[in-house]
Amino acid sequence: MAEALRGGLADLRERRLYGEVHVAKVVRAVAPPGTNVVIRAGGARSAVVFAIELPGGCVTGFYDERESEVEVGGYISDGGCLAAPGH
């Protein structure tokens, strides 16, 4: 799943597509049906953060016009995949 996300985000960058709508399409295309998916603005520029909650862990990432990142890891201390905005 992480590799599929990286490939999808690389494709967006090649086509110069940024923002929540485009990232959401890539993330939802690889997330298993019925999986909790969070996608939100990440602050500066056209930044978008995302998470796919899976049994036992999360796939999280970041995408904007300069860079992207996809990580596989566990839940944060509050039990979710992403910190609440402002934390």
N, C-alpha and C positions, 0 to 999 in steps of 0.2 A: 504494500500500500504506500509506504513512504517513497519508494522509487517511482511509482506511478504519479504521485503528487509532484515530485521534483520534475519529472518529465512534463507534466501538464503546466506547471509554473514556468518552465523554460520556454515552452511553446507560447505562452502568453507574452513573455518578454520579447521573443522574436517578432511577434505580431504587434508589439507595443500596446498591449491591452492592460489597463490598470484599473483598480477599484474593486469594490465589494462584489458587484454583479459578476464580473469575470472570474474572480477567485472562487466565488460560491459555486459556479458551474463546475469548475475543476474539482473542488473538494467533494461536492455531492456526487459527482460521477464515480469517485473511487470509494466513497463511504458505503459500508454494507447497509442494505435496507433496514430501516427502523433504528438506526444508530443515531445517538444524540450528536448533532453537529452545531458548533457555535462559530459564527463569522461576524466580525465587527471591525469598524474603523480602528486603526491602530495609532492615531495621533497625527504626526507630521506628514506632509505631502499626501500621497495617495496610499499610505500604508494600510494594510489589512492584516489582522491576526485571525487565526482559525484553530479549531480543535475538533477532533473526532474522538468521542469517548467510546472506548472498547472495554470489554470485560477485563479487568485487571490493569488497565492503563490507558494511555492517550497517545494520539498522534497530533502534534501541535506544530504551528508554523507561523511564518511572517512573510509578507510579500509587499514590495513597493517597486518604484521605477529603478531603483539602484541595486537591490539585492533580494534574495529570498532564502528562507531557511525552513527545513522540515526536520523535526525530531520525534523520536519514539521514546516514551518514558512513562513514569507512574503518575498517579494523582498528586496534586499539591496538597498541602496540609489540611485544607478545608474540605477535601474530598472531590473537588472538581478538577478540570483540566487547565483552566486559565484563571489567573487572578482577576478579581473584580476590577472594573475600570477605576483608576485612581489609586490603586494599591501597588 
